[in-house]
Amino acid sequence: MTDGDTRPDNRRKRRQPGFLPMPANGFDRIFISVVLFIAIHLLWMRFLEPIAPLEVATVLALALGVLIYLKG
């Protein structure tokens, strides 16, 4: 803008792309997080339940979900 120009700057701020290989809004990131939450728990119960309790999978899945929502 020049000094005499009073028009608002209508350019949108560009958001840096995240690590997801597609453009995703908030709902998309939450949906991906929920699907991964379920998959992690199913795989955990199948392979790792005798070694570690399911609460460990819950903490890992929640941390991954927050990371996907915030940075995805």
MDAnalysis code that builds the backbone (N, CA, C; Angstrom):
import MDAnalysis as mda
import numpy as np

u = mda.Universe.empty(216, n_residues=72, atom_resindex=np.repeat(np.arange(72), 3), trajectory=True)
u.add_TopologyAttr("name", ["N", "CA", "C"] * 72)
u.add_TopologyAttr("resid", np.arange(1, 73))
u.add_TopologyAttr("resname", ["MET", "THR", "ASP", "GLY", "ASP", "THR", "ARG", "PRO", "ASP", "ASN", "ARG", "ARG", "LYS", "ARG", "ARG", "GLN", "PRO", "GLY", "PHE", "LEU", "PRO", "MET", "PRO", "ALA", "ASN", "GLY", "PHE", "ASP", "ARG", "ILE", "PHE", "ILE", "SER", "VAL", "VAL", "LEU", "PHE", "ILE", "ALA", "ILE", "HIS", "LEU", "LEU", "TRP", "MET", "ARG", "PHE", "LEU", "GLU", "PRO", "ILE", "ALA", "PRO", "LEU", "GLU", "VAL", "ALA", "THR", "VAL", "LEU", "ALA", "LEU", "ALA", "LEU", "GLY", "VAL", "LEU", "ILE", "TYR", "LEU", "LYS", "GLY"])
u.atoms.positions = np.array([
    [0.840, -1.178, 0.000],
    [0.000, 0.000, 0.000],
    [0.884, 1.241, 0.000],
    [0.410, 2.247, -0.668],
    [1.137, 3.514, -0.678],
    [0.592, 4.401, 0.421],
    [1.218, 5.537, 0.600],
    [0.803, 6.437, 1.679],
    [-0.612, 6.963, 1.471],
    [-1.024, 7.247, 0.225],
    [-2.341, 7.805, -0.033],
    [-3.413, 6.747, -0.234],
    [-3.054, 5.494, -0.243],
    [-4.007, 4.415, -0.494],
    [-4.706, 4.031, 0.807],
    [-6.035, 4.116, 0.817],
    [-6.777, 3.810, 2.048],
    [-7.507, 2.470, 1.963],
    [-7.333, 1.725, 0.875],
    [-7.993, 0.424, 0.763],
    [-7.387, -0.561, 1.753],
    [-8.213, -1.431, 2.319],
    [-7.650, -2.445, 3.231],
    [-6.853, -3.479, 2.452],
    [-5.903, -4.033, 3.103],
    [-5.076, -5.064, 2.489],
    [-5.862, -6.376, 2.515],
    [-6.363, -6.808, 1.367],
    [-7.244, -7.970, 1.296],
    [-6.500, -9.281, 1.061],
    [-5.214, -9.237, 1.073],
    [-4.475, -10.490, 0.880],
    [-4.647, -11.372, 2.103],
    [-4.900, -12.638, 1.844],
    [-5.024, -13.581, 2.953],
    [-3.646, -13.963, 3.446],
    [-3.581, -14.193, 4.735],
    [-2.321, -14.661, 5.291],
    [-2.147, -16.114, 4.918],
    [-1.003, -16.437, 4.398],
    [-0.712, -17.815, 4.017],
    [-0.282, -18.596, 5.231],
    [-0.945, -19.701, 5.470],
    [-0.576, -20.589, 6.568],
    [0.473, -21.559, 6.052],
    [1.489, -21.772, 6.850],
    [2.515, -22.712, 6.431],
    [1.916, -24.100, 6.347],
    [2.272, -24.838, 5.319],
    [1.710, -26.174, 5.196],
    [2.217, -27.082, 6.312],
    [1.352, -27.983, 6.748],
    [1.726, -28.931, 7.790],
    [2.361, -30.164, 7.183],
    [2.439, -31.210, 7.967],
    [3.077, -32.427, 7.492],
    [2.096, -33.395, 6.832],
    [0.786, -33.101, 6.886],
    [-0.173, -33.946, 6.188],
    [-0.040, -33.704, 4.687],
    [-0.170, -34.764, 3.881],
    [0.060, -34.608, 2.437],
    [-1.128, -34.026, 1.684],
    [-2.002, -33.296, 2.374],
    [-3.175, -32.704, 1.745],
    [-3.586, -31.472, 2.533],
    [-4.305, -30.553, 1.907],
    [-4.840, -29.439, 2.692],
    [-5.951, -29.963, 3.593],
    [-5.907, -29.608, 4.869],
    [-6.867, -30.143, 5.822],
    [-7.371, -29.041, 6.746],
    [-8.674, -29.040, 6.966],
    [-9.238, -28.100, 7.935],
    [-9.286, -28.782, 9.301],
    [-9.881, -28.118, 10.262],
    [-9.918, -28.659, 11.619],
    [-10.662, -29.978, 11.717],
    [-11.808, -30.084, 11.015],
    [-12.560, -31.331, 11.066],
    [-11.753, -32.487, 10.478],
    [-11.063, -32.246, 9.380],
    [-10.249, -33.298, 8.769],
    [-9.173, -33.790, 9.729],
    [-8.523, -32.864, 10.406],
    [-7.464, -33.256, 11.344],
    [-8.020, -34.019, 12.537],
    [-9.193, -33.632, 13.037],
    [-9.813, -34.373, 14.137],
    [-10.229, -35.763, 13.672],
    [-10.786, -35.867, 12.474],
    [-11.199, -37.168, 11.944],
    [-9.996, -38.096, 11.798],
    [-8.902, -37.601, 11.251],
    [-7.691, -38.410, 11.116],
    [-7.182, -38.835, 12.492],
    [-7.241, -37.941, 13.460],
    [-6.801, -38.267, 14.819],
    [-7.650, -39.368, 15.439],
    [-8.963, -39.312, 15.240],
    [-9.847, -40.337, 15.807],
    [-9.603, -41.690, 15.148],
    [-9.433, -41.700, 13.834],
    [-9.159, -42.960, 13.138],
    [-7.838, -43.557, 13.623],
    [-6.814, -42.735, 13.776],
    [-5.539, -43.237, 14.286],
    [-5.647, -43.691, 15.738],
    [-6.457, -43.008, 16.535],
    [-6.691, -43.401, 17.916],
    [-7.251, -44.823, 17.976],
    [-8.242, -45.101, 17.140],
    [-8.849, -46.431, 17.105],
    [-7.856, -47.465, 16.597],
    [-7.129, -47.144, 15.533],
    [-6.167, -48.092, 14.967],
    [-5.046, -48.411, 15.954],
    [-4.546, -47.401, 16.645],
    [-3.484, -47.632, 17.626],
    [-3.978, -48.552, 18.727],
    [-5.200, -48.347, 19.194],
    [-5.729, -49.190, 20.263],
    [-5.953, -50.630, 19.799],
    [-6.458, -50.801, 18.593],
    [-6.660, -52.159, 18.093],
    [-5.336, -52.892, 17.919],
    [-4.356, -52.222, 17.351],
    [-3.042, -52.858, 17.187],
    [-2.379, -53.110, 18.534],
    [-2.564, -52.192, 19.463],
    [-1.987, -52.359, 20.801],
    [-2.584, -53.582, 21.497],
    [-3.918, -53.718, 21.407],
    [-4.569, -54.861, 22.052],
    [-4.159, -56.174, 21.401],
    [-3.875, -56.160, 20.121],
    [-3.490, -57.386, 19.425],
    [-2.055, -57.789, 19.736],
    [-1.132, -56.838, 19.772],
    [0.287, -57.185, 19.839],
    [0.967, -56.832, 21.160],
    [0.558, -55.768, 21.835],
    [1.326, -55.279, 22.979],
    [0.606, -55.335, 24.316],
    [-0.610, -55.816, 24.355],
    [-1.356, -55.836, 25.609],
    [-0.671, -56.663, 26.699],
    [-0.069, -57.809, 26.399],
    [0.616, -58.544, 27.474],
    [1.852, -57.814, 28.023],
    [2.424, -56.914, 27.235],
    [3.661, -56.245, 27.631],
    [3.386, -54.950, 28.380],
    [2.465, -54.130, 27.847],
    [2.193, -52.817, 28.440],
    [0.690, -52.603, 28.501],
    [0.208, -51.887, 29.510],
    [-1.243, -51.677, 29.638],
    [-1.785, -50.747, 28.546],
    [-3.079, -50.798, 28.392],
    [-3.747, -50.018, 27.357],
    [-3.668, -48.512, 27.615],
    [-3.440, -48.118, 28.861],
    [-3.329, -46.692, 29.172],
    [-2.138, -46.053, 28.458],
    [-1.098, -46.818, 28.238],
    [0.069, -46.305, 27.503],
    [-0.335, -45.977, 26.070],
    [-1.123, -46.844, 25.460],
    [-1.607, -46.588, 24.101],
    [-2.497, -45.353, 24.070],
    [-3.292, -45.166, 25.109],
    [-4.168, -43.996, 25.166],
    [-3.359, -42.707, 25.226],
    [-2.332, -42.701, 26.057],
    [-1.485, -41.497, 26.163],
    [-0.775, -41.228, 24.836],
    [-0.241, -42.269, 24.207],
    [0.440, -42.086, 22.918],
    [-0.530, -41.603, 21.835],
    [-1.727, -42.186, 21.799],
    [-2.704, -41.796, 20.785],
    [-3.191, -40.362, 20.999],
    [-3.394, -39.971, 22.253],
    [-3.807, -38.591, 22.523],
    [-2.719, -37.592, 22.154],
    [-1.476, -37.931, 22.466],
    [-0.364, -37.045, 22.091],
    [-0.264, -36.915, 20.573],
    [-0.421, -38.020, 19.871],
    [-0.387, -37.981, 18.406],
    [-1.561, -37.177, 17.859],
    [-2.730, -37.332, 18.463],
    [-3.907, -36.574, 18.022],
    [-3.727, -35.075, 18.205],
    [-3.172, -34.678, 19.326],
    [-2.917, -33.246, 19.566],
    [-1.888, -32.719, 18.569],
    [-0.861, -33.499, 18.296],
    [0.158, -33.088, 17.329],
    [-0.456, -32.922, 15.931],
    [-1.281, -33.863, 15.541],
    [-1.924, -33.766, 14.221],
    [-2.848, -32.568, 14.168],
    [-3.611, -32.339, 15.212],
    [-4.547, -31.207, 15.201],
    [-3.814, -29.870, 15.145],
    [-2.747, -29.742, 15.910],
    [-2.053, -28.453, 15.979],
    [-1.107, -28.214, 14.805],
    [-0.389, -29.239, 14.375],
    [0.637, -29.040, 13.351],
    [0.282, -29.607, 11.983],
    [-0.788, -30.409, 11.905],
    [-1.133, -31.100, 10.665],
    [-1.596, -30.150, 9.628],
])
